[in-house]
């Protein structure tokens, strides 16, 4: 679904290379499709978007498909942290450098290739 349902996204292909490392240049914007690592600050004014993972109608979007909602000014992001069109946030949520030290430990702040 992340790869095909992109019509409502402002930057579905994450063209802004400053927003994620090269290994996150895919539909789910992560090293593993089942785990996303994003900076939890809205790209509008730095508020903290809240995770709404369920696909269900929400007061802010009756056709909600899951993702992140910023209650400060109404910006919405999909499950891969990609910003929806026509909201205050100008960019997708950033993906910080990170790597898996083990299957259960993620190190954030280093990309693993240069660590």
Secondary structure, 3 states (H helix, E strand, C coil): CCCCCCCCECCCCCCCHHHCCHHHCCCCCCCECCECCCCCCCCCCCCCCEEECCCCCECCECCCCCEEECCCCCCEECCCCCEECCCCCCCCCCCCCEEEEECCEEEECCCCCCC
